[in-house]
Amino acid sequence: MKHILIHGLGQNKSSWKAVDYELKRKGIETTAPNLYSMLDHAEPDYITLFNKFSDYCNAFEGKLNLCGLSLGGILAIDYAKKFPDKVNAIILIGTPYKIPKFLFHLQSVVFHFMPKAAFEKIGCPKKKFITLVKSMAHLDIAENLEKIHCRSLILCGVKDNQNMESAKRLHKTIKGSSFSTVSNSSHEVNVDNPKELSNLIYDFWTGDL
């Protein structure tokens, strides 16, 4: 079984470093792709990213365990919808049920005034990052959620007020899913509380949750 950790929009693969360390101590090997590198020499939009991510996942033999935060959660949802036979289980962390269009527009405006260095830290050029964000404004995440039949765990940082309601709606809509909060953490649970998060991931992937 391949275990894939998928980073959020303002993160990169290194955001999973502490979680990966904790899981390795428990005997679980993970891989964390760099989503932005998938957009090298390609259109920086969500459809292109999803297709590249799908190719990445489909290259592995057998079923997959996917764990995604925010953007990573959206990719995990869409992959589970399109390739249900490839997915053993999904974990969605701080994942929106619907795209908050006003917030996305406001964030796009803010991004325009941020220095290029801020985007270089995560490994994505400013222009490409903004284009990617804009392309996500009209995504219909809630569409066909009933097609997801794999084991599912919905997580949200206890301080992530912006995404708590979305987490509960995902839990309600995805049949048979489990729901839990992560203490001492906001949206970036993998950075804020990697130890507790790794325990929850381990318990779920090994069937104890």
Buried (B, 14 or more C-beta within 10 A) or exposed (E): EBBBBBBBBBBBBBBBBBBBEBBEEEEBEBBBBBBBEBBEEEEBBBEBBBEBBBEBBEEEEEBBBBBBBBBBBBBBBBBBBEBEEBBBBBBBBBBBBEBBEEEBEEBBEEBEEEEEEEBEEBBBBBEBBBBBBBBBEEBEBBEEBEEBEBBBBBBBBBBBEBBBEBBBBBBEBBEEBBBBBBEEBBBBBBBBBBEBBBBBBBBBBEEEB
